[in-house]
Amino acid sequence: MSGVSEAVFAGDAPGDPVNIYDFSRLGLPRKPTHALLNAFTGVTSTYRVQSRKQAWGSIRKFANFLTELDGDPWKNMRSSTISQRYAEWLKAKLLLKTGGSHFNLLRQIYAWLATNDTENSVTWMNIYFPRGQFQREEECSRENILSEEEMRGILIASKKGIDEVRARTRVMASLANGADVQCLTAKDRADLDGMRRGMAQGVLGKINLCAAGFTPYSVKYRPLKRYLFLEICDYIPYLLYIAIETGGNPGGLMALCVDCISDHAVDPLKKEFTWDKFRATEQSSASVSTEGAYAIPKLIGEVVEFTSVLRIAAGARADTVFLSLCRGSIGRVSIQSWHNELALFIDRHGLPDFNFVDLRLSGARLLGNRGEKIERVQSELQHKNSKTTGLYIRSPERKGAAQAKLLGFMGKVVQSAKAVGLHPRNYETTQGYDCTDALSGEAPASKKGQKCLDFLYCAFCPNSVAVLDSPRHVARMIAAQRELDEIKRLAVTSRDVAARYKHAYENSHEILSALLGRVTKVVLREAEKLSVSVPVIGLE
C-alpha cells in the first residue's frame, strides 16, 4: 500500500502492471475512506485483478450510497441499521442478482473490520448482514437463453470463422517458408519481411518499425499485419467453439495458457484440457478428443503457432494463448475488446444477441430441459455444490416437466388406492404380495376375467406389488418366507420335496429374501411381531 488514499497490488503474473485503486475518488471523509481502504486491502489481497476490479465496483457503489444519505457518512457507516438500508437501496436500483454480489462483498468488508479494527471492533460486530436477502430473479432480463437451434447456429458460424482464419494462416505459412503468393505484391512482400524482422527484435507498431528503418513510412501496416499474426477478431470463433464444446467459464478460457493441453492418463486418442476457474480452489478440466478437424488441441495449437511473432516480444505474457498487440505493447486481450469483437461477429453472421456467459448458461439449460439429472449437469459445469447448478438449470420447461411427473405419480397413487378400495383383501397373494389386477390373466395358468389362482407365479407377475414400508404387508411376506424356509429345510431330506422346491419355489424364495433385505429395521421389527398371527396357507 502506498500513500494515505491508495491501495496498490501486484499484477496476476510477473511483469504485469501494478493494480492501483485511489480511494480519494470515493468522495468520503477521511475516517470512512481509511476504514474502507484497509478492509478492501485485507479482503482482496489474494484476489485476481479481474475479481478485485469487481470488488472495487462494490466499494464505489457503497460510497455512492453513503453520500446520498443525510448526515455524517462515518456515523451512518457505523449505524446498526446500515445493512438493512443498504439492502433496500440496492433492491430499488439493481437486479437482485447484481445487488446480492455488492451486498455480499460488503458483508466481508464489515467482517474484516470487526476482526482487525480493534478500536471499533464492537461497533462493527453489532452490524449484522443477514444471508438470503437477495434471491435471484426467476427470469433475468440480462440473460439471453439460447435455444438448441440457436446454439447450433453459433457453432456453425464458429466453424465457418475458423475456416476463414485457416485460409489466411495457410498464406501466412507459405510466406514464412518463402513461397510466392498471389495476394501480395513484391513491395508488400518486402515490407512484410521487414515487419517480421523488426518484431523479432522487439520493435512493435508502425511508428517504431518505420523509425527503426525496418519498413518505409508508406507501408500498408494494417492490411499487412494480418499476415504476421492473428488478431482479436480471429480469436472469437475459436473461443466460441471451445466454450460451447467444454461448457467452460468464459473468463478462464480467455486467459488460457499454452500448456493447457496435456496427455490423457489412459486414452492415447484424447488429451486433457485445463483452464483456470476464477475464485475456485482448483483448475477445471475436460477430456477432449484429438481427432477431427475442429479438435480442441488442434485449435489451441493453431492459435499458438500463428501468434509466435507476438510471443517473442510478449515477455511474461508469452505463456498466454490469446495475445493482443495494442499501443506498442503485447498482453492479454482486454475484456472490452472481447465484447466489441463478439458484437461484430454476431452482426457479420446474423446471429441472435448473446454474451459469452450466455453460452454456459444456455448449455446447462438445454441439458436440464432434456431431462438430465442434476448430478450430470453439475459434473458438466464442474460445480462443487449442486445448489449452484440448480440456479443454472431452473427454467419454466424444467419446472413444468417436474410438475407433470409429480402429477403422474399422484395419479398412480390414486389409482392404486382405488384398486385397494375395490378389492380390500380378496387379492392378497399367498407369498405376501398385493395383486393390482387379479382378473388380467397375466399368470400362465390363469384366465382373463377370472380370479387368478396361480400363486406360484406371483414373484414374477407385473401385477404384484411388494409394499416394503408397511409392517402389515411385510408381516405377510415374513410369514411366507418362514413357510418357504421350512420347505427348503425339508428338501434336504426328501427327493420329492427337493424336486418340487426347485421347480416351484426356489426362484420365488430368492426374490422374497432379496425384497425383505431392503426393508428398514424399524418396519422389520414391527412386522416380525405381527407375522406370528398371520394365517398362512400351507404351501406343501
C-alpha positions in Angstrom: 0.0 0.0 0.0 1.3 3.5 -0.8 0.2 6.9 0.4 -2.9 7.6 2.5 -5.6 7.1 0.0 -4.2 4.5 -2.5 -4.2 0.7 -2.4 -1.5 -0.9 -4.6 -1.4 -4.5 -5.6 0.9 -6.6 -7.8 -0.5 -8.0 -11.1 -1.5 -11.6 -11.7 1.8 -12.5 -13.3 5.4 -11.2 -13.2 5.8 -8.2 -15.4 2.1 -7.2 -15.1 1.4 -3.5 -14.3 0.6 -2.8 -10.7 -3.1 -2.6 -9.7 -3.9 0.8 -8.1 -7.1 2.0 -6.5 -7.5 5.6 -5.5 -9.9 5.9 -2.5 -9.8 9.7 -2.6 -12.1 9.4 -5.6 -14.9 8.0 -3.4 -15.7 11.5 -2.1 -15.9 10.4 1.5 -14.4 11.9 4.7 -11.0 10.7 6.0 -12.3 8.1 8.6 -14.7 6.1 6.3 -12.2 6.3 3.5 -9.4 4.9 5.7 -11.6 2.2 7.0 -12.8 1.0 3.6 -9.2 1.2 2.2 -7.8 -1.0 5.0 -10.7 -3.5 4.7 -10.5 -3.6 0.9 -6.8 -4.3 1.1 -7.3 -7.1 3.6 -10.2 -8.8 1.9 -8.9 -8.6 -1.7 -5.2 -9.2 -1.1 -5.3 -12.6 -2.7 -7.8 -11.8 -5.4 -7.1 -11.9 -9.1 -7.0 -8.5 -10.8 -10.4 -9.1 -12.5 -12.1 -10.2 -9.3 -10.5 -7.2 -7.4 -11.9 -4.8 -10.0 -15.4 -6.2 -9.4 -14.9 -5.7 -5.6 -13.8 -2.1 -6.3 -17.1 -1.6 -8.1 -18.9 -2.8 -5.0 -16.9 -0.3 -2.8 -17.8 2.6 -5.1 -21.4 1.5 -5.0 -21.4 1.6 -1.2 -19.6 5.0 -1.2 -22.4 6.4 -3.5 -25.0 5.1 -1.1 -23.2 6.8 1.9 -23.1 10.1 0.1 -26.8 10.0 -0.7 -27.7 9.5 3.0 -28.4 12.5 5.2 -25.9 13.1 8.0 -22.3 12.2 8.6 -21.1 9.3 6.4 -18.8 7.9 9.2 -21.8 7.9 11.7 -24.1 6.3 9.1 -21.4 3.7 8.2 -21.4 2.6 11.9 -25.1 2.6 12.3 -26.7 -0.8 13.3 -29.4 -0.3 10.6 -26.9 0.4 7.7 -27.1 -3.1 6.3 -30.9 -3.1 6.0 -30.9 0.4 4.5 -28.2 -0.6 2.0 -30.2 -3.7 1.0 -33.3 -1.7 0.3 -31.3 0.8 -1.7 -29.7 -1.9 -3.8 -33.1 -3.6 -4.4 -34.6 -0.3 -5.6 -31.8 0.3 -8.1 -30.4 -3.0 -9.4 -31.2 -6.6 -10.3 -31.4 -8.9 -7.3 -28.5 -10.9 -8.7 -26.3 -7.9 -9.0 -27.4 -6.4 -5.8 -26.6 -9.6 -4.0 -23.0 -9.5 -5.2 -22.5 -6.0 -3.9 -24.2 -6.9 -0.6 -22.0 -10.0 -0.1 -18.8 -8.1 -0.6 -19.8 -5.5 2.0 -20.5 -8.3 4.4 -16.9 -9.4 4.0 -15.7 -5.8 4.5 -17.5 -5.4 7.8 -16.4 -8.9 8.9 -12.8 -7.8 8.3 -13.3 -4.6 10.2 -14.8 -6.4 13.1 -11.8 -8.7 13.4 -9.0 -6.2 12.6 -10.1 -2.7 13.6 -9.6 -3.1 17.4 -10.6 0.5 18.2 -14.2 0.0 16.7 -14.5 -3.8 16.7 -17.5 -3.9 19.0 -19.3 -1.3 16.7 -18.6 -3.4 13.6 -19.7 -6.6 15.2 -23.0 -5.1 16.1 -23.8 -4.5 12.4 -25.4 -7.7 11.0 -25.5 -8.6 7.4 -28.1 -11.4 7.1 -27.8 -14.0 4.4 -30.6 -14.7 1.9 -31.5 -11.1 1.4 -31.3 -11.3 -2.3 -33.0 -14.2 -4.0 -32.2 -14.3 -7.7 -34.9 -13.5 -10.2 -36.6 -16.4 -11.9 -36.1 -14.7 -15.2 -33.3 -12.2 -15.5 -33.6 -9.5 -18.2 -29.9 -9.6 -18.9 -29.8 -13.3 -19.7 -30.2 -14.4 -23.3 -31.3 -18.0 -23.1 -30.4 -19.6 -26.4 -32.4 -22.5 -27.9 -30.8 -25.6 -29.3 -31.2 -24.3 -32.8 -29.5 -21.0 -31.9 -26.6 -22.8 -30.2 -26.2 -24.9 -33.3 -26.2 -21.8 -35.4 -23.4 -20.3 -33.3 -21.4 -23.5 -33.6 -21.8 -23.5 -37.4 -20.7 -19.8 -37.5 -17.7 -20.6 -35.3 -16.6 -23.3 -37.7 -17.1 -21.0 -40.7 -15.0 -18.4 -38.9 -12.3 -20.9 -38.1 -12.1 -22.0 -41.7 -11.7 -18.4 -42.8 -8.8 -17.9 -40.4 -7.2 -21.1 -41.5 -7.4 -20.0 -45.1 -5.3 -16.9 -44.1 -2.9 -19.0 -41.9 -2.1 -21.1 -45.0 -1.0 -18.0 -46.7 1.0 -17.0 -43.6 2.7 -20.4 -43.6 3.6 -20.0 -47.3 5.1 -16.5 -46.7 7.1 -17.8 -43.7 8.6 -20.6 -45.9 9.5 -18.1 -48.7 6.9 -19.3 -51.2 5.2 -16.9 -53.6 1.6 -15.9 -53.0 -0.7 -14.1 -55.5 -2.4 -11.8 -53.0 0.7 -9.8 -52.2 3.0 -7.7 -54.5 6.7 -7.7 -54.3 6.8 -4.5 -52.4 4.2 -5.8 -49.9 6.4 -8.9 -49.5 9.5 -6.8 -48.8 7.6 -4.7 -46.3 6.2 -7.8 -44.6 9.7 -9.3 -44.2 10.9 -6.0 -42.7 8.0 -6.0 -40.2 8.8 -9.6 -39.3 12.5 -8.8 -38.6 11.6 -5.8 -36.6 9.1 -7.6 -34.4 11.6 -10.4 -33.8 13.8 -7.7 -32.2 11.0 -6.4 -30.1 10.1 -3.4 -32.3 6.3 -3.0 -32.2 3.9 -0.8 -34.0 4.2 1.1 -37.3 5.8 4.2 -36.0 8.5 2.3 -34.2 9.1 0.0 -37.2 9.5 2.9 -39.5 11.7 4.9 -37.2 14.0 1.9 -36.8 14.3 1.5 -40.5 12.6 -1.8 -40.9 9.8 -0.5 -43.1 9.2 2.7 -45.1 6.6 5.2 -43.9 4.5 4.3 -46.9 4.0 0.7 -45.6 0.4 -0.6 -45.6 0.7 -1.6 -42.0 -2.9 -2.6 -41.1 -3.6 -4.9 -44.1 -0.1 -6.5 -43.9 0.0 -7.3 -40.2 -2.9 -9.7 -40.8 -0.3 -11.9 -42.5 2.0 -11.8 -39.5 -0.2 -12.8 -36.5 -3.7 -13.4 -35.5 -5.8 -10.6 -34.2 -8.7 -10.4 -31.6 -11.3 -10.8 -34.3 -9.7 -14.1 -35.3 -9.9 -15.4 -31.8 -13.7 -15.1 -31.5 -14.7 -18.2 -33.5 -12.1 -20.3 -31.6 -13.2 -19.1 -28.2 -16.9 -19.6 -29.0 -16.3 -23.1 -30.3 -14.3 -24.1 -27.2 -16.8 -22.5 -24.9 -19.7 -24.5 -26.4 -17.8 -27.8 -26.6 -16.5 -27.7 -23.0 -19.1 -25.5 -21.2 -16.1 -23.7 -19.6 -16.1 -20.4 -17.8 -15.5 -17.6 -20.4 -13.1 -15.8 -18.1 -10.9 -18.8 -17.7 -11.0 -19.7 -21.4 -10.0 -16.1 -22.3 -6.9 -16.5 -20.1 -5.8 -19.9 -21.3 -2.1 -20.8 -21.0 -0.1 -22.5 -23.7 0.4 -25.6 -21.5 -3.4 -26.1 -21.2 -3.2 -29.3 -23.3 -1.6 -32.3 -21.7 -1.6 -36.1 -22.3 -4.5 -38.1 -21.1 -3.8 -40.6 -18.3 -5.4 -43.6 -20.1 -6.6 -42.9 -23.6 -4.0 -42.0 -26.3 -6.7 -40.6 -28.6 -7.6 -37.9 -26.0 -5.9 -35.0 -24.3 -6.6 -33.3 -21.0 -7.7 -29.7 -21.5 -7.4 -27.5 -18.3 -8.3 -23.9 -17.6 -8.4 -21.6 -14.5 -11.8 -21.1 -12.8 -11.7 -17.7 -11.1 -12.3 -17.8 -7.3 -12.1 -21.6 -7.4 -9.5 -23.7 -5.4 -8.6 -25.9 -8.3 -8.4 -25.8 -12.1 -11.2 -27.1 -14.3 -10.5 -29.7 -16.9 -12.1 -31.8 -19.6 -11.1 -34.8 -21.7 -11.1 -33.8 -25.3 -10.6 -35.8 -28.5 -7.6 -35.3 -30.7 -9.4 -36.4 -33.8 -11.5 -34.3 -36.1 -10.9 -31.1 -38.0 -12.1 -29.0 -35.0 -10.5 -30.9 -32.2 -9.6 -28.5 -29.4 -5.9 -29.5 -29.2 -5.6 -28.6 -32.9 -7.4 -25.2 -32.3 -5.1 -24.3 -29.4 -2.0 -25.4 -31.5 -3.1 -23.2 -34.4 -3.5 -20.1 -32.2 -0.2 -20.6 -30.5 1.6 -21.2 -33.8 0.3 -18.1 -35.6 0.9 -15.8 -32.7 4.6 -16.8 -32.4 5.7 -13.4 -33.7 3.9 -11.7 -30.8 5.1 -14.3 -28.3 8.8 -13.4 -29.0 8.3 -9.9 -27.5 5.5 -10.8 -25.1 7.8 -11.2 -22.1 5.9 -12.5 -19.0 2.8 -12.9 -21.2 4.4 -15.3 -23.6 2.6 -18.3 -22.0 -0.8 -16.8 -22.8 -2.7 -18.3 -25.7 -4.7 -15.3 -26.8 -2.3 -12.3 -27.2 -3.1 -8.8 -28.3 -0.8 -6.1 -29.7 -2.2 -2.7 -28.5 -0.4 0.7 -28.3 3.0 -0.8 -28.7 2.7 -3.4 -26.0 1.7 -7.1 -26.0 -0.6 -8.6 -23.4 -3.8 -10.4 -22.8 -6.9 -9.3 -24.7 -8.9 -6.9 -22.6 -12.5 -7.9 -21.6 -13.9 -4.9 -23.5 -12.1 -5.9 -26.7 -13.6 -9.4 -26.5 -17.1 -8.0 -26.2 -16.5 -5.5 -29.0 -15.3 -8.2 -31.4 -18.1 -10.5 -30.3 -20.7 -7.9 -31.3 -19.1 -7.6 -34.8 -19.0 -11.3 -35.2 -22.7 -11.5 -34.3 -23.6 -8.9 -36.9 -21.4 -10.4 -39.5 -23.0 -13.9 -39.2 -26.6 -12.7 -38.4 -26.7 -14.5 -35.0 -29.1 -13.7 -32.2 -27.8 -11.4 -29.5 -25.9 -13.1 -26.8 -22.9 -12.8 -24.5 -20.1 -15.2 -23.6 -21.7 -16.2 -20.3 -25.0 -17.0 -22.0 -23.3 -20.0 -23.7 -22.5 -21.7 -20.4 -26.0 -20.9 -19.0 -27.8 -22.0 -22.2 -25.9 -25.2 -22.4 -26.8 -26.1 -18.8 -30.5 -25.2 -19.5 -30.5 -27.5 -22.6 -29.2 -30.4 -20.5 -31.7 -29.7 -17.8 -34.7 -29.4 -20.1 -33.6 -32.6 -21.8 -34.3 -34.4 -18.5 -30.7 -34.9 -17.4 -30.2 -35.4 -13.7 -28.8 -32.5 -11.7 -25.7 -34.6 -10.9 -24.9 -34.9 -14.7 -25.2 -31.2 -15.2 -23.2 -30.5 -12.1 -20.4 -32.7 -13.4 -20.5 -30.9 -16.8 -20.3 -27.5 -15.2 -17.8 -28.7 -12.6 -19.7 -27.1 -9.7 -18.7 -28.0 -6.2 -22.3 -27.6 -4.9 -25.5 -28.8 -6.6 -27.3 -25.7 -5.3 -25.2 -23.6 -7.8 -26.2 -26.0 -10.6 -29.8 -25.6 -9.6 -29.5 -21.8 -10.3 -28.3 -22.6 -13.9 -30.9 -25.2 -14.9 -34.1 -23.7 -13.3 -36.5 -22.9 -16.2 -40.2 -22.9 -16.9 -39.8 -26.0 -19.1 -38.0 -28.0 -16.3 -40.5 -26.8 -13.7 -43.4 -27.9 -15.9 -41.8 -31.3 -16.5 -41.2 -31.8 -12.8 -44.8 -30.9 -12.1 -46.1 -33.2 -14.8 -44.0 -36.0 -13.3 -45.3 -35.3 -9.8 -48.9 -35.3 -11.1 -48.4 -38.5 -12.9 -47.1 -40.1 -9.8 -50.0 -38.8 -7.8 -52.4 -40.3 -10.3 -50.8 -43.7 -10.0 -51.2 -43.4 -6.2 -54.9 -42.6 -6.6 -55.4 -45.5 -9.0 -53.7 -47.8 -6.6 -55.8 -46.6 -3.7 -59.0 -47.1 -5.7 -57.9 -50.6 -6.6 -57.2 -51.4 -3.0 -60.6 -49.9 -2.0 -62.5 -52.1 -4.6 -60.7 -55.3 -3.6 -59.6 -54.8 0.0 -58.5 -58.3 1.0 -59.5 -60.6 -1.9 -56.3 -60.3 -3.8 -53.6 -60.6 -1.1 -51.4 -63.4 -2.5 -50.1 -66.4 -0.8 -46.5 -65.2 -0.8 -47.2 -61.9 0.8 -47.6 -59.6 -2.3 -50.6 -57.5 -3.2 -52.2 -58.0 -6.6 -53.4 -54.9 -8.6 -55.4 -56.8 -11.1 -56.2 -60.5 -10.4 -58.5 -60.6 -13.5 -56.0 -59.7 -16.1 -54.9 -63.3 -16.9 -51.2 -62.5 -16.7 -50.1 -65.7 -15.0 -49.6 -68.8 -17.3 -52.3 -70.9 -15.5 -54.9 -68.1 -15.2 -57.7 -66.9 -17.5 -58.6 -63.4 -18.3 -61.7 -62.3 -16.5 -61.4 -64.9 -13.8 -59.7 -64.6 -10.4 -56.1 -65.8 -10.7 -55.1 -68.8 -8.6 -51.6 -69.3 -10.0 -49.8 -68.3 -6.8 -46.5 -69.9 -7.9 -46.1 -67.0 -10.5 -46.7 -64.1 -8.1 -43.0 -63.2 -7.7 -42.7 -62.6 -11.4 -46.1 -61.1 -12.2 -46.2 -57.4 -13.3 -49.4 -57.0 -11.2 -47.6 -57.9 -8.0 -46.8 -55.1 -5.6 -44.4 -55.5 -2.6 -45.2 -52.8 -0.1 -42.0 -52.5 1.9 -42.9 -49.6 4.2 -46.0 -51.2 5.7 -45.5 -53.5 8.7 -48.8 -55.3 7.9 -47.7 -56.2 4.4 -44.2 -57.1 5.4 -45.6 -59.4 8.1 -47.3 -61.5 5.4 -44.0 -61.6 3.5 -42.2 -62.8 6.6 -44.8 -65.5 7.2 -44.5 -66.7 3.6 -40.7 -66.7 3.8 -40.9 -68.8 7.0 -43.0 -71.3 5.2 -40.6 -71.4 2.3 -37.6 -71.8 4.6 -39.4 -74.8 6.1 -39.9 -76.3 2.6 -36.2 -75.7 1.8 -35.2 -77.5 5.0 -37.4 -80.5 4.2 -35.9 -80.6 0.6 -32.6 -81.6 2.1 -34.0 -84.9 3.3 -36.7 -85.7 0.7 -36.0 -86.1 -3.0 -39.7 -85.4 -3.9 -39.8 -82.2 -1.8 -36.4 -81.1 -3.3 -37.8 -81.5 -6.8 -40.9 -79.5 -6.0 -38.9 -76.8 -4.2 -36.5 -76.4 -7.1 -39.3 -76.3 -9.7 -41.9 -74.2 -8.0 -40.4 -72.2 -5.1 -36.7 -71.7 -5.4 -36.7 -68.5 -7.6 -39.7 -67.0 -5.7 -37.9 -67.7 -2.4 -34.8 -65.8 -3.6 -36.8 -62.8 -4.8 -38.7 -62.7 -1.5 -35.5 -62.8 0.5 -34.0 -60.0 -1.6 -37.1 -57.8 -1.1 -37.0 -58.3 2.7 -33.4 -57.3 2.7 -34.5 -53.9 1.5 -36.9 -53.3 4.4 -35.8 -50.9 7.1 -35.0 -52.2 10.6 -37.9 -50.3 12.2 -40.5 -51.8 9.8 -39.0 -55.2 10.0 -39.1 -55.2 13.8 -42.8 -54.3 13.8 -43.6 -56.8 11.0 -41.9 -59.7 12.9 -44.3 -59.2 15.8 -47.3 -59.2 13.5 -46.1 -62.2 11.4 -46.8 -64.6 14.3 -50.6 -64.0 14.0 -50.7 -64.0 10.2 -52.6 -67.1 8.8 -50.6 -68.7 6.0 -52.0 -71.3 3.7 -49.6 -74.2 3.7 -47.5 -74.4 0.6 -47.0 -78.1 0.9 
